[in-house]
Amino acid sequence: MGKRMLYTGVAQGEIGRYVFIPGSVERARLISEYFDEPRLLCHNREYLTYVGTLEGEPVAVTSTGIGGPSMAITVEELHACGADTFIRVGSCASASPKSKIGDVIIPSGAARMEGMGEHFMPIEFPAVPDYGIFRHLERAAKESGYPYNTGVTITKDSFYTESSPETKPVCEELLYKWKAYEKAGATNTSMECAPLFLMGEALGLRTASIMICATNYNAYSNDSKDYPRDWERRAIEVAVSGLRSIIRDDLARAER
């Protein structure tokens, strides 16, 4: 057994190459229910990790907390423990009539309205998921029968700058950017996709994201009762189905 990581508490040799990275510990527990032989591995701070198997291969799920910096710690530590395929399973808010509450969202790219990614790649570099992983998730969404869409997500560092930009001294700049992103066709907003995709390119990892849309366009609510928790399982089911397909494909390639 290798050294134990500082924040996640995971040690080398305890996980395989495939990891789901939701934000919340509650979602991590839900995802673990879909594993074969799930087992709690460790829990430190916001980082809760379960391990299990899918298609006979070891898999893990670790909660990351909210935002790019916390997510980046998770990815770097689990990569040091042997993981190379990361699928974020999260939530997003609608930025277009195309994205409706309850939709499964699979980003094909991310607008970089954040700063974490610049610690890995220069600002000119695009934030895009691994194309192969993206296609597996898109196919799984299509087969699920759930409403879904793909497109550009807007990755932001501050949650409330979207819903209440008028309270910020840089209000005019924020509103200008939001309008520009929407006119360019961005469909939703999130907080981790851009740095995750950039880390994938910088570190040689396969990364992608799948999210449940938590709002309708221009209908944000700050009431937790309005969050569609029952629909989170849509994104989880598609993510698990997609990873099963990825694993089967990887095994088939290894046998050639």
C-alpha positions as CSV (number, residue, x, y, z in Angstrom):
1,M,0.0,0.0,0.0
2,G,1.3,3.4,-0.9
3,K,1.2,6.7,0.9
4,R,-2.2,8.0,2.0
5,M,-3.2,11.3,0.3
6,L,-3.4,14.5,2.5
7,Y,-7.0,15.5,1.7
8,T,-8.9,12.6,0.2
9,G,-7.3,10.0,2.5
10,V,-7.0,7.5,-0.4
11,A,-3.8,5.5,-0.6
12,Q,-2.1,4.1,-3.7
13,G,-3.4,0.6,-4.5
14,E,-6.9,1.3,-3.1
15,I,-8.7,2.4,-6.2
16,G,-8.6,1.5,-9.9
17,R,-8.6,3.8,-13.0
18,Y,-12.2,4.7,-13.1
19,V,-13.7,7.4,-10.8
20,F,-16.9,9.3,-10.5
21,I,-16.5,12.8,-9.0
22,P,-19.8,14.3,-7.7
23,G,-19.8,17.5,-5.6
24,S,-21.8,16.4,-2.7
25,V,-21.3,13.5,-0.2
26,E,-25.0,12.7,-0.6
27,R,-24.6,12.1,-4.4
28,A,-21.5,10.1,-3.8
29,R,-23.6,7.7,-1.6
30,L,-26.3,7.5,-4.2
31,I,-23.7,6.6,-6.9
32,S,-22.2,3.9,-4.8
33,E,-25.5,2.1,-4.6
34,Y,-25.1,1.3,-8.3
35,F,-21.7,-0.4,-7.7
36,D,-21.3,-4.1,-7.3
37,E,-20.0,-4.8,-3.8
38,P,-19.8,-1.2,-2.7
39,R,-17.6,-0.4,0.3
40,L,-16.9,2.8,2.2
41,L,-13.2,3.5,1.8
42,C,-12.6,6.8,3.7
43,H,-14.1,10.2,4.6
44,N,-12.1,13.2,5.3
45,R,-13.4,16.8,5.1
46,E,-15.7,17.0,2.1
47,Y,-14.0,14.0,0.4
48,L,-16.1,10.9,0.8
49,T,-14.9,7.8,-1.1
50,Y,-16.6,4.5,-1.9
51,V,-15.2,1.7,-4.0
52,G,-16.7,-1.2,-5.7
53,T,-16.8,-2.8,-9.2
54,L,-18.6,-2.4,-12.5
55,E,-18.2,-5.0,-15.3
56,G,-15.7,-6.8,-12.9
57,E,-13.4,-3.8,-12.9
58,P,-12.6,-1.6,-9.8
59,V,-14.3,1.7,-9.7
60,A,-14.6,4.5,-7.1
61,V,-16.6,7.6,-6.3
62,T,-15.3,10.6,-4.4
63,S,-17.2,13.7,-3.5
64,T,-15.2,16.9,-4.3
65,G,-17.1,19.7,-2.6
66,I,-18.0,22.8,-4.6
67,G,-15.8,24.5,-7.2
68,G,-12.7,24.1,-9.2
69,P,-10.0,24.2,-6.5
70,S,-11.6,21.5,-4.3
71,M,-12.3,19.4,-7.4
72,A,-8.7,19.7,-8.6
73,I,-7.3,18.4,-5.3
74,T,-9.5,15.3,-5.7
75,V,-8.3,14.7,-9.3
76,E,-4.7,15.2,-8.5
77,E,-4.7,13.0,-5.5
78,L,-6.7,10.2,-7.1
79,H,-4.5,10.4,-10.2
80,A,-1.5,9.9,-7.9
81,C,-3.3,6.7,-6.7
82,G,-3.8,5.3,-10.2
83,A,-7.0,6.8,-11.6
84,D,-6.9,8.1,-15.2
85,T,-10.6,8.3,-16.1
86,F,-12.8,10.9,-14.3
87,I,-16.5,11.5,-14.9
88,R,-18.1,14.4,-13.0
89,V,-21.7,13.8,-12.0
90,G,-23.3,17.0,-10.9
91,S,-25.9,19.7,-11.4
92,C,-26.2,22.8,-13.5
93,A,-28.5,25.8,-14.1
94,S,-30.1,26.6,-17.4
95,A,-28.7,29.4,-19.5
96,S,-31.0,28.7,-22.5
97,P,-34.5,27.6,-23.3
98,K,-32.9,24.5,-24.7
99,S,-32.0,23.3,-21.2
100,K,-35.0,22.5,-19.0
101,I,-35.3,21.4,-15.4
102,G,-34.7,17.6,-15.2
103,D,-32.7,17.4,-18.5
104,V,-29.6,15.4,-18.5
105,I,-26.7,17.7,-19.7
106,I,-23.5,16.4,-21.3
107,P,-21.1,19.3,-22.0
108,S,-19.2,19.3,-25.2
109,G,-17.0,22.2,-24.0
110,A,-16.8,24.9,-21.3
111,A,-16.6,28.6,-21.4
112,R,-13.7,29.6,-19.0
113,M,-15.4,32.1,-16.7
114,E,-13.0,30.9,-13.9
115,G,-9.4,31.1,-12.9
116,M,-8.5,27.6,-11.7
117,G,-7.8,26.3,-15.2
118,E,-5.0,28.8,-15.7
119,H,-3.0,26.9,-13.2
120,F,-2.9,24.1,-15.7
121,M,-3.2,25.6,-19.2
122,P,-2.9,29.0,-20.7
123,I,-6.1,31.0,-21.2
124,E,-6.1,30.4,-25.0
125,F,-6.4,26.6,-24.6
126,P,-10.0,25.3,-25.0
127,A,-11.7,23.4,-22.2
128,V,-13.2,20.3,-23.8
129,P,-13.9,16.7,-22.5
130,D,-12.3,13.6,-23.8
131,Y,-14.2,12.9,-27.0
132,G,-14.4,9.1,-26.6
133,I,-15.8,9.4,-23.0
134,F,-18.2,12.1,-24.2
135,R,-19.5,9.9,-27.0
136,H,-20.1,7.0,-24.6
137,L,-22.1,9.2,-22.2
138,E,-24.1,10.7,-25.1
139,R,-25.0,7.2,-26.4
140,A,-26.0,6.2,-22.9
141,A,-28.2,9.3,-22.5
142,K,-29.9,8.5,-25.9
143,E,-30.5,4.9,-24.8
144,S,-31.9,6.0,-21.4
145,G,-34.9,7.7,-22.9
146,Y,-34.4,10.7,-20.6
147,P,-34.5,14.2,-22.1
148,Y,-30.9,15.3,-22.7
149,N,-28.8,17.8,-24.6
150,T,-25.2,18.6,-25.3
151,G,-23.5,21.9,-25.8
152,V,-21.3,24.5,-24.1
153,T,-21.5,25.0,-20.3
154,I,-20.3,28.2,-18.6
155,T,-17.9,27.4,-15.8
156,K,-18.0,30.1,-13.1
157,D,-16.1,30.5,-9.9
158,S,-18.7,32.3,-7.9
159,F,-22.2,30.8,-7.5
160,Y,-24.2,33.9,-6.9
161,T,-22.7,36.1,-9.6
162,E,-25.2,34.5,-12.0
163,S,-28.3,35.0,-9.9
164,S,-27.5,38.3,-8.4
165,P,-24.8,40.1,-10.4
166,E,-26.3,43.5,-9.5
167,T,-24.9,43.2,-6.0
168,K,-21.4,43.1,-7.3
169,P,-19.2,46.1,-8.1
170,V,-18.3,44.5,-11.5
171,C,-22.0,44.1,-12.4
172,E,-21.8,45.6,-15.8
173,E,-18.9,43.3,-16.8
174,L,-20.7,40.2,-15.5
175,L,-23.9,41.1,-17.4
176,Y,-22.0,41.7,-20.6
177,K,-20.3,38.3,-20.3
178,W,-23.5,36.4,-19.5
179,K,-25.3,38.0,-22.5
180,A,-22.4,37.2,-24.8
181,Y,-22.2,33.6,-23.6
182,E,-26.0,33.1,-24.2
183,K,-25.9,34.7,-27.6
184,A,-23.0,32.4,-28.5
185,G,-25.2,29.4,-27.7
186,A,-24.1,28.3,-24.2
187,T,-26.9,26.2,-22.7
188,N,-26.1,25.9,-19.0
189,T,-23.8,27.0,-16.1
190,S,-21.7,25.0,-13.7
191,M,-18.6,25.3,-11.5
192,E,-16.2,22.5,-12.2
193,C,-16.2,21.5,-15.9
194,A,-13.6,23.8,-17.4
195,P,-10.8,23.1,-14.9
196,L,-11.7,19.4,-15.0
197,F,-11.4,19.3,-18.8
198,L,-8.1,21.3,-18.7
199,M,-6.6,19.0,-16.1
200,G,-7.4,16.1,-18.4
201,E,-5.4,17.7,-21.2
202,A,-2.6,18.8,-18.9
203,L,-2.2,15.5,-17.1
204,G,-3.1,13.0,-19.8
205,L,-6.4,12.0,-18.2
206,R,-9.8,11.1,-19.7
207,T,-12.4,13.5,-18.4
208,A,-16.0,14.3,-19.0
209,S,-19.1,15.6,-17.2
210,I,-22.7,14.7,-16.9
211,M,-25.2,16.9,-15.0
212,I,-28.9,17.2,-14.2
213,C,-30.4,20.6,-15.1
214,A,-31.7,22.1,-11.8
215,T,-33.6,25.1,-13.2
216,N,-35.6,26.4,-16.1
217,Y,-34.2,29.3,-18.1
218,N,-34.4,32.6,-16.1
219,A,-36.2,30.8,-13.3
220,Y,-33.5,30.5,-10.6
221,S,-34.8,29.9,-7.1
222,N,-32.7,30.1,-3.9
223,D,-35.1,27.7,-2.1
224,S,-33.6,24.3,-1.6
225,K,-37.1,22.8,-1.8
226,D,-37.2,23.7,-5.5
227,Y,-34.1,21.6,-6.3
228,P,-35.1,18.5,-8.3
229,R,-33.3,15.9,-6.1
230,D,-35.4,13.0,-7.3
231,W,-34.1,13.7,-10.9
232,E,-30.5,13.4,-9.9
233,R,-30.7,9.7,-10.5
234,R,-31.3,10.4,-14.2
235,A,-27.7,11.7,-14.5
236,I,-26.4,9.0,-12.2
237,E,-28.0,6.2,-14.2
238,V,-26.7,7.6,-17.5
239,A,-23.2,8.1,-16.0
240,V,-23.1,4.5,-14.7
241,S,-24.4,3.1,-18.0
242,G,-21.8,5.1,-19.8
243,L,-19.0,4.0,-17.7
244,R,-20.0,0.3,-18.1
245,S,-19.8,0.9,-21.9
246,I,-16.4,2.6,-21.5
247,I,-15.0,-0.3,-19.4
248,R,-16.3,-2.9,-21.9
249,D,-14.6,-0.9,-24.7
250,D,-11.4,-0.6,-22.8
251,L,-11.3,-4.4,-22.1
252,A,-12.0,-5.2,-25.7
253,R,-9.2,-2.9,-26.9
254,A,-6.8,-4.5,-24.4
255,E,-7.5,-8.0,-25.8
256,R,-6.7,-6.9,-29.4
